[in-house]
Amino acid sequence: MAGNNRSESTDAIMVIFEHQKQFHRRASCDAS
């Protein structure tokens, strides 16, 4: 159970991280 919870939280972090990267990249394109 602990391992599953850890992987779920890690996946959530990665999804958020990827979303932030895409948002930052989009903002950079709009700025230029």
C-alpha distance matrix in Angstrom:
0.0 3.8 5.4 5.1 6.2 8.6 10.0 10.6 12.5 14.2 15.4 16.7 18.5 20.0 21.2 22.8 24.3 25.8 27.1 28.8 30.3 31.8 33.0 34.7 36.2 37.6 39.0 40.7 42.3 43.6 44.9 46.9
3.8 0.0 3.8 5.5 5.2 6.1 8.7 9.9 10.7 12.3 14.3 15.4 16.6 18.4 20.0 21.2 22.4 24.3 25.8 27.0 28.6 30.4 31.6 32.9 34.6 36.2 37.4 38.9 40.8 42.1 43.2 45.2
5.4 3.8 0.0 3.8 5.5 5.1 6.3 8.6 10.0 10.5 12.3 14.3 15.4 16.5 18.4 20.1 20.9 22.4 24.3 25.7 26.8 28.6 30.2 31.4 32.8 34.6 36.0 37.3 39.0 40.6 41.8 43.5
5.1 5.5 3.8 0.0 3.8 5.4 5.2 6.2 8.7 9.8 10.5 12.4 14.3 15.3 16.5 18.5 19.8 21.0 22.5 24.3 25.7 27.0 28.5 30.2 31.5 32.9 34.5 36.1 37.6 39.0 40.5 42.3
6.2 5.2 5.5 3.8 0.0 3.8 5.5 5.1 6.2 8.5 9.9 10.6 12.4 14.3 15.4 16.6 18.3 20.0 21.1 22.6 24.4 25.9 27.0 28.5 30.3 31.6 32.9 34.6 36.3 37.5 38.8 40.9
8.6 6.1 5.1 5.4 3.8 0.0 3.8 5.4 5.3 6.1 8.6 10.0 10.6 12.3 14.3 15.5 16.4 18.3 20.0 21.1 22.5 24.4 25.7 26.8 28.5 30.2 31.4 32.8 34.7 36.2 37.2 39.1
10.0 8.7 6.3 5.2 5.5 3.8 0.0 3.8 5.5 5.0 6.1 8.6 9.8 10.4 12.2 14.2 15.0 16.2 18.1 19.8 20.8 22.4 24.1 25.4 26.7 28.4 30.0 31.3 32.9 34.5 35.8 37.5
10.6 9.9 8.6 6.2 5.1 5.4 3.8 0.0 3.8 5.4 5.1 6.2 8.7 9.9 10.6 12.4 14.1 15.3 16.5 18.4 20.0 21.2 22.5 24.3 25.7 27.0 28.5 30.2 31.7 33.0 34.5 36.4
12.5 10.7 10.0 8.7 6.2 5.3 5.5 3.8 0.0 3.8 5.4 5.0 6.2 8.7 9.9 10.6 12.2 14.2 15.3 16.4 18.3 20.0 20.9 22.4 24.3 25.7 26.8 28.5 30.3 31.5 32.6 34.8
14.2 12.3 10.5 9.8 8.5 6.1 5.0 5.4 3.8 0.0 3.8 5.4 5.1 6.2 8.6 9.9 10.4 12.2 14.1 15.2 16.4 18.4 19.8 20.9 22.4 24.2 25.5 26.8 28.6 30.2 31.3 33.1
15.4 14.3 12.3 10.5 9.9 8.6 6.1 5.1 5.4 3.8 0.0 3.8 5.4 5.1 6.1 8.6 9.7 10.5 12.2 14.1 15.2 16.5 18.2 19.8 21.0 22.4 24.2 25.6 27.0 28.6 30.1 31.8
16.7 15.4 14.3 12.4 10.6 10.0 8.6 6.2 5.0 5.4 3.8 0.0 3.8 5.4 5.1 6.2 8.5 9.9 10.5 12.3 14.2 15.4 16.4 18.2 19.9 21.0 22.4 24.2 25.8 26.9 28.4 30.5
18.5 16.6 15.4 14.3 12.4 10.6 9.8 8.7 6.2 5.1 5.4 3.8 0.0 3.8 5.5 5.1 6.0 8.6 9.8 10.4 12.2 14.3 15.2 16.3 18.2 19.8 20.8 22.3 24.3 25.6 26.6 28.7
20.0 18.4 16.5 15.3 14.3 12.3 10.4 9.9 8.7 6.2 5.1 5.4 3.8 0.0 3.8 5.4 4.9 6.0 8.4 9.7 10.4 12.2 14.0 15.1 16.3 18.2 19.7 20.9 22.5 24.3 25.5 27.1
21.2 20.0 18.4 16.5 15.4 14.3 12.2 10.6 9.9 8.6 6.1 5.1 5.5 3.8 0.0 3.8 5.4 5.2 6.1 8.6 9.9 10.7 12.2 14.2 15.3 16.5 18.2 19.9 21.2 22.6 24.2 26.0
22.8 21.2 20.1 18.5 16.6 15.5 14.2 12.4 10.6 9.9 8.6 6.2 5.1 5.4 3.8 0.0 3.8 5.5 5.0 6.1 8.6 9.9 10.4 12.1 14.1 15.2 16.2 18.2 19.9 20.9 22.2 24.4
24.3 22.4 20.9 19.8 18.3 16.4 15.0 14.1 12.2 10.4 9.7 8.5 6.0 4.9 5.4 3.8 0.0 3.8 5.4 5.1 6.2 8.7 9.9 10.5 12.3 14.2 15.2 16.5 18.5 20.0 20.9 22.8
25.8 24.3 22.4 21.0 20.0 18.3 16.2 15.3 14.2 12.2 10.5 9.9 8.6 6.0 5.2 5.5 3.8 0.0 3.8 5.4 5.1 6.3 8.6 9.9 10.5 12.3 14.2 15.3 16.6 18.4 19.9 21.4
27.1 25.8 24.3 22.5 21.1 20.0 18.1 16.5 15.3 14.1 12.2 10.5 9.8 8.4 6.1 5.0 5.4 3.8 0.0 3.8 5.5 5.2 6.1 8.6 9.9 10.5 12.2 14.2 15.4 16.5 18.2 20.2
28.8 27.0 25.7 24.3 22.6 21.1 19.8 18.4 16.4 15.2 14.1 12.3 10.4 9.7 8.6 6.1 5.1 5.4 3.8 0.0 3.8 5.5 5.0 6.0 8.5 9.8 10.4 12.1 14.2 15.2 16.2 18.4
30.3 28.6 26.8 25.7 24.4 22.5 20.8 20.0 18.3 16.4 15.2 14.2 12.2 10.4 9.9 8.6 6.2 5.1 5.5 3.8 0.0 3.8 5.5 5.1 6.1 8.5 9.8 10.5 12.4 14.3 15.2 16.7
31.8 30.4 28.6 27.0 25.9 24.4 22.4 21.2 20.0 18.4 16.5 15.4 14.3 12.2 10.7 9.9 8.7 6.3 5.2 5.5 3.8 0.0 3.8 5.5 5.0 6.1 8.5 9.8 10.6 12.3 14.1 15.5
33.0 31.6 30.2 28.5 27.0 25.7 24.1 22.5 20.9 19.8 18.2 16.4 15.2 14.0 12.2 10.4 9.9 8.6 6.1 5.0 5.5 3.8 0.0 3.8 5.4 5.1 6.1 8.6 9.9 10.6 12.2 14.4
34.7 32.9 31.4 30.2 28.5 26.8 25.4 24.3 22.4 20.9 19.8 18.2 16.3 15.1 14.2 12.1 10.5 9.9 8.6 6.0 5.1 5.5 3.8 0.0 3.8 5.4 5.0 6.2 8.7 9.9 10.4 12.5
36.2 34.6 32.8 31.5 30.3 28.5 26.7 25.7 24.3 22.4 21.0 19.9 18.2 16.3 15.3 14.1 12.3 10.5 9.9 8.5 6.1 5.0 5.4 3.8 0.0 3.8 5.4 5.1 6.3 8.7 9.9 10.9
37.6 36.2 34.6 32.9 31.6 30.2 28.4 27.0 25.7 24.2 22.4 21.0 19.8 18.2 16.5 15.2 14.2 12.3 10.5 9.8 8.5 6.1 5.1 5.4 3.8 0.0 3.8 5.4 5.1 6.3 8.6 10.1
39.0 37.4 36.0 34.5 32.9 31.4 30.0 28.5 26.8 25.5 24.2 22.4 20.8 19.7 18.2 16.2 15.2 14.2 12.2 10.4 9.8 8.5 6.1 5.0 5.4 3.8 0.0 3.8 5.4 5.1 6.1 8.7
40.7 38.9 37.3 36.1 34.6 32.8 31.3 30.2 28.5 26.8 25.6 24.2 22.3 20.9 19.9 18.2 16.5 15.3 14.2 12.1 10.5 9.8 8.6 6.2 5.1 5.4 3.8 0.0 3.8 5.4 5.0 6.4
42.3 40.8 39.0 37.6 36.3 34.7 32.9 31.7 30.3 28.6 27.0 25.8 24.3 22.5 21.2 19.9 18.5 16.6 15.4 14.2 12.4 10.6 9.9 8.7 6.3 5.1 5.4 3.8 0.0 3.8 5.4 5.3
43.6 42.1 40.6 39.0 37.5 36.2 34.5 33.0 31.5 30.2 28.6 26.9 25.6 24.3 22.6 20.9 20.0 18.4 16.5 15.2 14.3 12.3 10.6 9.9 8.7 6.3 5.1 5.4 3.8 0.0 3.8 5.5
44.9 43.2 41.8 40.5 38.8 37.2 35.8 34.5 32.6 31.3 30.1 28.4 26.6 25.5 24.2 22.2 20.9 19.9 18.2 16.2 15.2 14.1 12.2 10.4 9.9 8.6 6.1 5.0 5.4 3.8 0.0 3.8
46.9 45.2 43.5 42.3 40.9 39.1 37.5 36.4 34.8 33.1 31.8 30.5 28.7 27.1 26.0 24.4 22.8 21.4 20.2 18.4 16.7 15.5 14.4 12.5 10.9 10.1 8.7 6.4 5.3 5.5 3.8 0.0
